[in-house]
Amino acid sequence: MGVKKIELTSVSDYKSEVDKVYEELEILQQDVRIVSTAEELEKLEQDIRQLTDRLGSLLLGQKVQASLDSEEGQDAEQELVKSIPAKFKSEGKKEVHIDTSFGYQITVWVRYYRRPCDRRKRSHKSGFYPGLALLGIYERCTPHFSSEVSVLAAMLGSFEEAQQVLAARGVEIGIKTIRRITYRSAQRARMVQQMEEIEMDLGDPDTKRRIVICADGGRIRLREKKRGPKTKKGRNRYKAAWREPKLFIIYVVDEEGKKMKSCAPLIDGTLSGPDTLFSLLLSYLRQLNIQPEDILLFVSDGAKWIWRRVHMLVVELGLKPNQLLELIDFFHASQHLHAVSKLRKDWKPSQRKRWTTIQRKRLLKGQVELVITAIRSLCRGRNSKVIRTHLNYFVTHRHRMAYDKVAEMKLPIGSGAIESAIRRVVNLRLKGPSIFWCKGHAQELLMLRSFYKSGRWKLFKKMANSPLAAIAVLA
């Protein structure tokens, strides 16, 4: 399988090919035959689609070539080459075939630059086409086609499904090509994100914002190399270890405590551990231009890796002492209450329910000390050790259970947003029977899925198609 090619030998061929397509369209328009069946109508629609797709590809090729040959385009190429620390030398124009979203390949002639030294080392860092990088053309495909392939890979359940959707509309492309385009788009976007500050809107910074931050982890299986001899086919043996992708979500709520639909949330994550996640979270918060009037609420479950690092945000962002509120998810706290009641084997179901209801109401009223006292009174008998573990949970997080004050401020007392994000971003795409990922590929798809599900795909495209990606790769 492959994208249909338009065979051209020179720039002047574009005009003659465009004229041919116009003639075919005119003949089709003047055809007086009447369609009388569904099959005939489908065939006519396919014929028209094939001609318009070919025409669109030819016109696109003309425009791209004109941009590359223009004086402005050449000046921009020189500026981009000069901005790279390493020295590059032009080797003249070369013929390049570029895949388009129309299902055809266009041919352009563009200047190729290579490092003057180490000519024998033909690595992927040895040279590049600055003219194509300026137009966002990477991996020999147009920005729109690259985005279309990547979003399908992120949206659907597998790369095979993405291939089927593309084939249904006349674009034949292999699975390996889809993977390559998808993974490298994510790599470029992450590199550009690390190189410069990307403008991320999250409400109006000139107004008092109520920003909610949540963090949590999911579960996926990674394909990790196993020590020992290879298989009979010479392949490395591997183990499918469970690993925890960590995610965060940042969103804004209105005066009634409801998520603002006009402002898309920010979702991102990593497989590189909690320190990397909080560094990424900090970079996002810095770009939001937090003001002294803004209120921040960090709500999550009781995971130690989260709460050990929350204070770092206050220090690094220079927040006021009470500007960042910490809160344990109320529903996670309720689960601990249910667990304690079940450990009382001598209680009837009605007694367990009554006790749990009383403690939940106390939590909502901010009476954490009464809840602690009630649990401590149960620390006797054969299950006392397990009950004490739940007791320590409330003692440790007592200062993060001011549910009454948070509710009065019309802020959420639960972390349902991140629970939903884990399900939509991780579980529905990266987790499943017999699904094992290489760590790097899982990391890249995690980013793609996060931006797609948060409704910020335009921001992802802007980063993935930036000329800065070429600088990052070649520097």
C-alpha positions as CSV (number, residue, x, y, z in Angstrom):
1,M,0.0,0.0,0.0
2,G,1.1,3.6,-0.5
3,V,-0.1,7.1,-1.3
4,K,-0.8,7.7,-5.0
5,K,2.0,9.4,-6.7
6,I,1.8,12.3,-9.2
7,E,4.7,11.8,-11.6
8,L,6.4,15.1,-12.5
9,T,9.8,15.8,-14.0
10,S,9.9,19.6,-13.7
11,V,8.1,22.6,-12.2
12,S,6.4,23.5,-15.5
13,D,4.6,20.1,-15.4
14,Y,2.3,21.3,-12.7
15,K,0.4,23.7,-15.1
16,S,-0.1,21.1,-17.8
17,E,-1.4,18.5,-15.2
18,V,-3.8,21.1,-13.7
19,D,-5.1,21.8,-17.2
20,K,-5.7,18.1,-17.9
21,V,-7.7,17.7,-14.7
22,Y,-9.8,20.8,-15.6
23,E,-10.5,19.2,-19.0
24,E,-11.6,16.0,-17.3
25,L,-13.9,17.8,-14.9
26,E,-15.4,19.8,-17.8
27,I,-16.1,16.5,-19.7
28,L,-17.7,15.1,-16.6
29,Q,-19.9,18.2,-16.2
30,Q,-21.1,18.0,-19.8
31,D,-21.9,14.3,-19.6
32,V,-25.7,14.0,-20.0
33,R,-26.0,10.5,-18.6
34,I,-28.6,10.1,-15.8
35,V,-27.8,8.0,-12.7
36,S,-30.6,5.6,-11.8
37,T,-29.2,3.3,-9.1
38,A,-27.3,3.6,-5.9
39,E,-24.3,1.9,-7.4
40,E,-24.1,4.3,-10.3
41,L,-24.4,7.3,-7.9
42,E,-21.6,5.9,-5.7
43,K,-19.4,5.4,-8.8
44,L,-20.0,8.9,-10.0
45,E,-19.2,10.3,-6.5
46,Q,-15.9,8.4,-6.5
47,D,-15.0,9.6,-9.9
48,I,-15.6,13.2,-8.9
49,R,-13.7,12.8,-5.6
50,Q,-10.7,11.3,-7.4
51,L,-10.5,14.2,-9.8
52,T,-11.0,16.9,-7.2
53,D,-8.4,15.2,-4.9
54,R,-5.9,15.1,-7.8
55,L,-6.6,18.8,-8.6
56,G,-6.2,19.8,-5.0
57,S,-2.9,18.0,-4.8
58,L,-1.6,19.7,-7.9
59,L,-2.7,23.1,-6.8
60,L,-1.1,22.5,-3.4
61,G,2.2,21.5,-5.1
62,Q,2.1,24.6,-7.2
63,K,1.7,26.8,-4.1
64,V,4.4,25.0,-2.1
65,Q,6.9,25.3,-4.9
66,A,6.1,29.0,-5.5
67,S,6.7,29.6,-1.7
68,L,10.0,27.7,-1.8
69,D,11.2,29.7,-4.9
70,S,10.1,33.1,-3.7
71,E,12.6,35.7,-2.4
72,E,10.9,35.8,0.9
73,G,11.1,32.0,1.3
74,Q,14.8,32.0,0.5
75,D,15.5,34.7,3.0
76,A,13.6,32.8,5.7
77,E,15.6,29.7,4.9
78,Q,18.8,31.5,5.4
79,E,17.6,32.9,8.8
80,L,16.6,29.5,10.0
81,V,19.9,28.0,9.0
82,K,21.8,30.8,10.8
83,S,19.8,30.3,13.9
84,I,21.1,26.7,14.4
85,P,24.4,26.6,16.4
86,A,26.0,24.1,14.0
87,K,27.2,25.2,10.5
88,F,25.4,23.9,7.5
89,K,26.2,24.2,3.8
90,S,23.7,24.1,0.8
91,E,24.0,21.2,-1.5
92,G,21.6,22.6,-4.1
93,K,18.0,21.6,-4.8
94,K,16.8,18.1,-4.5
95,E,13.6,16.4,-5.6
96,V,11.3,15.6,-2.6
97,H,8.0,13.7,-2.6
98,I,5.4,14.8,0.0
99,D,2.3,13.0,1.1
100,T,-0.9,15.1,1.2
101,S,-4.3,14.7,2.8
102,F,-5.8,14.3,-0.7
103,G,-4.2,10.8,-1.0
104,Y,-1.6,11.9,-3.5
105,Q,2.1,12.7,-3.4
106,I,3.3,16.0,-4.7
107,T,6.8,16.6,-6.0
108,V,8.8,19.7,-5.0
109,W,12.4,20.9,-5.6
110,V,13.9,22.3,-2.4
111,R,17.4,23.2,-1.1
112,Y,19.1,20.7,1.1
113,Y,21.6,21.7,3.8
114,R,24.2,19.4,5.3
115,R,27.0,19.8,7.8
116,P,30.2,20.2,5.9
117,C,32.1,17.8,8.2
118,D,31.4,14.2,8.8
119,R,30.0,13.7,5.4
120,R,30.3,9.9,5.7
121,K,28.1,9.8,8.8
122,R,24.7,9.7,7.2
123,S,22.7,10.1,10.4
124,H,19.2,11.7,10.6
125,K,21.0,14.8,12.2
126,S,23.4,15.3,9.3
127,G,21.1,17.6,7.2
128,F,17.7,19.0,6.6
129,Y,15.4,21.0,4.3
130,P,14.8,24.4,6.0
131,G,12.2,25.4,3.4
132,L,10.1,22.4,4.3
133,A,10.6,23.0,8.1
134,L,9.3,26.6,7.7
135,L,6.1,25.2,6.1
136,G,5.7,22.6,8.9
137,I,6.5,19.7,6.5
138,Y,8.1,16.9,8.5
139,E,8.3,13.2,7.7
140,R,7.6,14.0,4.1
141,C,4.0,14.9,4.7
142,T,2.0,18.2,4.9
143,P,1.0,19.6,8.3
144,H,-2.6,18.9,7.7
145,F,-2.0,15.3,6.7
146,S,0.4,14.8,9.7
147,S,-2.2,16.2,12.0
148,E,-5.0,14.1,10.5
149,V,-3.0,10.9,10.9
150,S,-1.9,11.8,14.5
151,V,-5.4,12.7,15.6
152,L,-6.9,9.5,14.3
153,A,-4.2,7.5,16.0
154,A,-5.0,9.3,19.3
155,M,-8.8,9.3,18.8
156,L,-9.3,5.6,17.8
157,G,-8.6,2.4,19.6
158,S,-5.6,1.3,17.5
159,F,-3.4,2.2,14.6
160,E,-5.2,-0.4,12.6
161,E,-8.5,1.5,13.0
162,A,-6.8,4.7,11.9
163,Q,-5.5,2.9,8.8
164,Q,-9.1,1.7,8.0
165,V,-10.6,5.2,8.4
166,L,-8.0,6.7,6.1
167,A,-8.4,3.8,3.5
168,A,-12.2,4.4,3.5
169,R,-11.7,7.9,2.2
170,G,-9.1,6.8,-0.4
171,V,-5.8,7.3,1.4
172,E,-3.8,4.1,1.4
173,I,-1.0,4.2,4.1
174,G,0.9,1.6,6.0
175,I,0.7,0.9,9.7
176,K,4.5,1.6,10.1
177,T,4.1,5.0,8.4
178,I,1.1,5.9,10.7
179,R,3.2,5.0,13.7
180,R,6.2,7.0,12.5
181,I,4.2,10.1,11.8
182,T,2.3,9.9,15.1
183,Y,5.3,9.3,17.4
184,R,7.5,11.9,15.8
185,S,4.8,14.5,15.8
186,A,4.6,14.0,19.6
187,Q,8.4,14.2,19.9
188,R,8.6,17.5,18.0
189,A,5.7,19.0,20.1
190,R,7.4,18.1,23.3
191,M,10.8,19.5,22.2
192,V,9.2,22.8,21.1
193,Q,7.3,22.9,24.4
194,Q,10.6,22.6,26.3
195,M,12.4,25.2,24.2
196,E,10.0,28.1,24.5
197,E,7.0,29.3,26.5
198,I,3.8,28.3,24.7
199,E,0.8,30.6,25.3
200,M,-1.8,28.6,27.1
201,D,-5.1,30.3,27.8
202,L,-7.0,29.3,31.0
203,G,-9.5,32.0,31.7
204,D,-8.9,35.7,31.8
205,P,-5.8,36.5,33.8
206,D,-7.1,40.0,34.5
207,T,-10.0,38.6,36.5
208,K,-10.0,36.6,39.7
209,R,-9.6,33.0,38.6
210,R,-10.5,29.9,40.6
211,I,-8.1,27.2,39.4
212,V,-8.4,23.6,40.3
213,I,-5.5,21.2,40.0
214,C,-5.7,17.4,40.3
215,A,-3.1,14.6,39.9
216,D,-3.4,10.8,39.8
217,G,-1.9,7.7,38.3
218,G,-3.2,5.0,36.0
219,R,-1.9,1.6,35.0
220,I,-0.5,0.2,31.7
221,R,1.8,-2.6,30.8
222,L,5.3,-1.8,29.4
223,R,7.4,-4.1,27.3
224,E,10.7,-4.3,29.1
225,K,13.7,-6.3,27.9
226,K,14.4,-9.4,29.9
227,R,17.8,-10.8,30.6
228,G,18.8,-14.1,29.0
229,P,19.1,-15.8,25.6
230,K,17.1,-14.6,22.7
231,T,14.3,-16.5,21.0
232,K,14.9,-18.9,18.1
233,K,14.0,-16.1,15.7
234,G,16.7,-13.9,17.3
235,R,14.3,-11.6,19.2
236,N,14.8,-10.2,22.7
237,R,12.6,-11.7,25.4
238,Y,10.6,-9.2,27.4
239,K,8.4,-9.0,30.5
240,A,5.1,-7.1,30.6
241,A,5.5,-5.1,33.8
242,W,2.7,-2.9,35.1
243,R,3.7,0.8,35.3
244,E,2.0,3.9,36.4
245,P,1.5,6.8,34.0
246,K,0.9,9.9,36.0
247,L,-1.4,12.6,34.9
248,F,-2.6,16.1,36.0
249,I,-5.5,18.3,35.0
250,I,-5.8,22.0,35.4
251,Y,-9.2,23.6,34.9
252,V,-11.2,26.7,36.0
253,V,-14.5,26.8,37.8
254,D,-17.0,29.7,37.9
255,E,-18.6,31.3,41.0
256,E,-21.0,28.4,41.3
257,G,-18.2,25.8,41.4
258,K,-19.0,24.4,37.9
259,K,-16.3,23.8,35.3
260,M,-16.2,26.6,32.8
261,K,-17.2,25.1,29.4
262,S,-15.8,28.1,27.6
263,C,-12.3,27.3,28.8
264,A,-10.7,24.0,27.8
265,P,-8.8,22.2,30.6
266,L,-5.1,21.5,30.5
267,I,-4.2,17.8,30.6
268,D,-0.7,16.2,30.4
269,G,1.3,13.4,31.9
270,T,4.4,11.3,31.9
271,L,5.8,7.9,32.6
272,S,9.1,9.3,34.0
273,G,8.1,9.5,37.6
274,P,6.5,12.1,40.0
275,D,9.4,14.6,39.9
276,T,9.1,14.9,36.1
277,L,5.3,15.2,36.4
278,F,5.5,18.1,38.9
279,S,8.2,19.8,36.8
280,L,5.8,19.6,33.9
281,L,2.9,20.9,36.0
282,L,5.1,23.8,37.2
283,S,5.9,24.8,33.7
284,Y,2.2,24.9,32.8
285,L,1.3,27.0,35.9
286,R,4.1,29.4,35.1
287,Q,2.7,30.0,31.7
288,L,-0.8,30.8,33.2
289,N,0.6,34.0,34.8
290,I,-0.9,33.4,38.2
291,Q,-2.0,36.6,39.9
292,P,-2.2,37.3,43.7
293,E,-6.0,37.5,43.4
294,D,-6.3,34.0,41.9
295,I,-7.3,31.1,44.1
296,L,-5.7,27.7,43.5
297,L,-7.1,24.4,44.9
298,F,-5.1,21.2,44.7
299,V,-7.4,18.2,45.3
300,S,-6.3,14.6,45.1
301,D,-6.3,11.2,46.9
302,G,-3.9,10.4,49.6
303,A,-0.9,9.3,47.5
304,K,2.3,10.2,49.2
305,W,4.1,11.0,46.0
306,I,1.6,13.8,45.3
307,W,1.5,15.5,48.7
308,R,5.3,15.4,49.2
309,R,5.7,17.8,46.2
310,V,2.7,20.1,46.4
311,H,4.5,22.6,48.6
312,M,7.1,23.0,45.9
313,L,4.5,24.7,43.7
314,V,3.9,27.4,46.4
315,V,7.7,28.1,46.7
316,E,8.4,28.0,42.9
317,L,5.4,30.1,41.9
318,G,5.9,32.6,44.7
319,L,2.3,32.2,45.9
320,K,0.9,33.8,49.1
321,P,0.6,31.4,52.1
322,N,-3.1,30.7,51.8
323,Q,-3.4,31.1,48.0
324,L,-3.0,27.4,47.4
325,L,-5.6,25.2,49.2
326,E,-4.9,21.5,49.7
327,L,-7.8,19.1,49.9
328,I,-8.1,15.3,50.1
329,D,-10.8,14.0,47.7
330,F,-13.9,13.6,49.9
331,F,-15.0,10.4,48.2
332,H,-11.6,8.8,48.8
333,A,-11.9,9.7,52.5
334,S,-15.4,8.2,52.5
335,Q,-14.0,4.9,51.1
336,H,-11.8,4.7,54.2
337,L,-14.8,5.2,56.4
338,H,-16.6,2.4,54.6
339,A,-13.5,0.2,55.1
340,V,-13.4,0.9,58.8
341,S,-17.1,0.0,59.2
342,K,-16.6,-3.3,57.4
343,L,-13.9,-4.3,59.8
344,R,-16.4,-4.3,62.7
345,K,-17.6,-7.9,62.2
346,D,-19.9,-7.6,65.2
347,W,-22.0,-4.8,63.5
348,K,-25.1,-5.4,61.4
349,P,-25.3,-3.8,58.0
350,S,-27.6,-1.1,59.3
351,Q,-25.1,-0.2,62.0
352,R,-22.3,0.1,59.5
353,K,-24.4,2.3,57.3
354,R,-25.5,4.5,60.2
355,W,-22.0,4.9,61.5
356,T,-20.6,5.8,58.1
357,T,-23.3,8.3,57.4
358,I,-22.6,10.1,60.7
359,Q,-18.9,10.3,60.0
360,R,-19.5,11.5,56.4
361,K,-21.7,14.3,57.7
362,R,-19.1,15.3,60.3
363,L,-16.4,15.5,57.5
364,L,-18.7,17.8,55.5
365,K,-19.1,20.0,58.5
366,G,-15.4,20.2,59.1
367,Q,-15.5,18.1,62.3
368,V,-12.4,16.0,61.4
369,E,-11.4,15.6,65.1
370,L,-14.7,14.0,65.9
371,V,-14.2,11.5,63.1
372,I,-10.7,10.7,64.3
373,T,-12.0,10.2,67.8
374,A,-14.8,7.9,66.5
375,I,-12.3,5.7,64.6
376,R,-9.8,5.6,67.5
377,S,-12.5,4.3,69.7
378,L,-12.8,1.3,67.4
379,C,-9.1,0.4,67.6
380,R,-9.6,-2.7,69.7
381,G,-9.9,-6.4,69.0
382,R,-8.3,-8.5,66.2
383,N,-8.8,-5.9,63.5
384,S,-7.4,-3.0,65.5
385,K,-4.1,-2.9,63.6
386,V,-5.9,-2.5,60.2
387,I,-8.3,0.1,61.7
388,R,-5.3,2.0,63.0
389,T,-3.9,2.2,59.4
390,H,-7.1,4.0,58.3
391,L,-6.9,6.2,61.5
392,N,-3.4,7.3,60.5
393,Y,-4.8,8.3,57.1
394,F,-7.2,10.8,58.7
395,V,-4.6,12.0,61.2
396,T,-2.0,12.6,58.5
397,H,-4.4,14.5,56.3
398,R,-6.6,16.3,58.9
399,H,-5.4,19.7,57.7
400,R,-6.5,18.7,54.2
401,M,-10.1,18.0,55.1
402,A,-11.6,21.4,55.4
403,Y,-14.6,20.4,53.3
404,D,-16.9,23.0,54.9
405,K,-14.7,25.9,54.1
406,V,-14.0,24.7,50.5
407,A,-17.7,24.1,49.9
408,E,-18.5,27.6,51.2
409,M,-16.1,29.0,48.6
410,K,-18.1,27.0,45.9
411,L,-15.1,24.9,45.0
412,P,-15.1,21.2,44.2
413,I,-14.4,18.7,47.1
414,G,-13.7,15.8,44.8
415,S,-11.2,14.8,42.2
416,G,-13.6,13.3,39.7
417,A,-12.0,15.4,36.9
418,I,-8.7,13.5,37.1
419,E,-10.4,10.2,37.6
420,S,-12.3,10.8,34.3
421,A,-9.1,11.9,32.6
422,I,-7.3,8.7,33.6
423,R,-10.1,6.7,32.1
424,R,-10.4,8.7,28.9
425,V,-6.7,9.3,28.3
426,V,-5.1,6.1,29.6
427,N,-7.6,3.3,30.0
428,L,-9.5,3.6,26.8
429,R,-6.4,3.8,24.6
430,L,-3.3,2.5,26.3
431,K,-4.7,-0.2,28.6
432,G,-6.2,-3.4,27.5
433,P,-5.8,-7.2,27.1
434,S,-2.4,-8.2,25.5
435,I,-1.5,-4.5,25.0
436,F,2.2,-3.9,25.8
437,W,4.0,-0.6,25.1
438,C,7.6,0.5,24.7
439,K,8.0,3.3,27.2
440,G,8.9,6.0,24.7
441,H,5.9,5.2,22.4
442,A,3.5,5.1,25.4
443,Q,4.9,8.5,26.5
444,E,4.3,10.0,23.1
445,L,0.8,8.6,22.7
446,L,0.0,9.8,26.2
447,M,0.8,13.4,25.2
448,L,-1.3,13.1,22.0
449,R,-4.2,11.6,23.8
450,S,-4.0,14.3,26.5
451,F,-4.1,17.2,24.1
452,Y,-6.9,15.6,22.0
453,K,-9.1,14.8,25.0
454,S,-8.6,18.2,26.6
455,G,-9.8,20.0,23.3
456,R,-6.4,21.6,22.7
457,W,-5.4,19.9,19.4
458,K,-4.7,23.2,17.7
459,L,-2.1,24.0,20.3
460,F,-0.5,20.6,19.7
461,K,-0.4,21.2,15.9
462,K,1.2,24.6,16.5
463,M,4.0,23.0,18.5
464,A,4.5,19.9,16.2
465,N,4.7,22.0,13.0
466,S,7.0,24.7,14.4
467,P,10.3,25.3,12.7
468,L,11.9,25.2,16.2
469,A,11.5,21.4,16.1
470,A,14.1,21.3,13.3
471,I,16.5,23.4,15.4
472,A,15.9,21.2,18.5
473,V,16.8,18.0,16.4
474,L,19.9,19.5,14.7
475,A,21.3,21.5,17.6
